[in-house]
């Protein structure tokens, strides 16, 4: 009897099992990568919104010091900000018309998977004393 070339059924089952293990491992890594990408997308979105809000505060001293972002800008997630403006440097004898520096601390928050996440942006603003 002549032996034919090819794979036996046992060899095919082992090869299929090895491929199944490899595919399951790859799918697990892909789902983790997708979660990380979504988290980074949310973080990038709120960072950009925070920079815009900081620019508003730096340009206009009458901007509200807290609030929430429109959900159309945040991709549907709840997000907001809280700002604190404190004197940073004043002249020894402040007079109207003199320049002073304000320290601005802007905290941005957003909800991600039922957890409140935050980051802080700080900056300085020059203003003229009016009192």
Beta strands, then each sheet from edge to edge (+ up, - down):
strand 1: 66-68
strand 2: 79-89
strand 3: 99-112
strand 4: 115-128
sheet 1: 1+ 2- 3+ 4-
end
